[in-house]
Amino acid sequence: DDRRRDRNTNAHGTSLRSCGDVEQNPGPSKLKVVSVNVRSLRSRATELEKLMHDQDLDVVMLQETFLSKADDAQFEGYTVYRRDRAEPKTKKGRLRRGGVATLVKKNLTSEQTYSTDQKSYTERTDVTVYLDKKKKITFVNVYLPPGTATDKFKPDSLPVGDGYVIAGDFNSHAKLWARRDNEDVLGKKLQTWMLKNDMLPMNDPKTPTQHTTRGTLTTPDIVMTS
């Protein structure tokens, strides 16, 4: 059972990180992409639809969807790729959190190319968008539950190189993407991997992505690419 601090970055308490216009290099094609910790897709659906319409988004990467297989989640004009938790509730009857989903405009050619199995501690789904016959971008959507043991997270399993955008809630902190945060062991492990593989954060390290109801400003969320 993942227990999160309440988020309060807007009226409905979601955390928003924008990748901005992601450009495949080389090539003129651009996609407008955002990554959002939505903390229950069902309760944020109206707000999300407005964001997608107002910003004319091409790709939307969601974490903590709180969806189970029995839940329907459709958005007009978008293909929805999901990686839900297997069981909607814990043995004690508490609602399971987590889950990731990536939404892609239907006018774009896309497919789900990878998804972690239910035994994996890291929740992840990869969606590849084909810009033309030669160009493609793979969006790697990640949720790492809070309190993850260091040995449970294996950053070497993440893809590297051109053509990948990795985004999500890693629940980890390091100066590379969060200058105001106290670094933790998980953050240092991820930071070492990023520097080794030339994966650079697209976040502004001075701008927090999480505003808690207690007034704490932190950045557990990252958008990165090479």
HELIX and SHEET records of a PDB file:
HELIX    1   1 LEU A   41  GLN A   55  1                                  15    
HELIX    2   2 THR A  150  LYS A  152  5                                   3    
HELIX    3   3 PRO A  155  SER A  157  5                                   3    
HELIX    4   4 VAL A  185  LYS A  196  1                                  12    
SHEET    1   A 5 SER A  15  GLU A  23  0                                        
SHEET    2   A 5 LYS A  30  ASN A  37 -1                                        
SHEET    3   A 5 VAL A  59  GLN A  63  1                                        
SHEET    4   A 5 VAL A 100  LYS A 105 -1                                        
SHEET    5   A 5 TYR A  78  ARG A  83 -1                                        
SHEET    1   B 6 THR A 109  SER A 115  0                                        
SHEET    2   B 6 GLU A 123  TYR A 130 -1                                        
SHEET    3   B 6 LYS A 136  TYR A 143 -1                                        
SHEET    4   B 6 TYR A 164  ASP A 169  1                                        
SHEET    5   B 6 ASP A 221  THR A 225 -1                                        
SHEET    6   B 6 LEU A 200  PRO A 201 -1                                        
SHEET    1   C 2 GLN A 210  HIS A 211  0                                        
SHEET    2   C 2 LEU A 217  THR A 218 -1                                        
END                                                                             
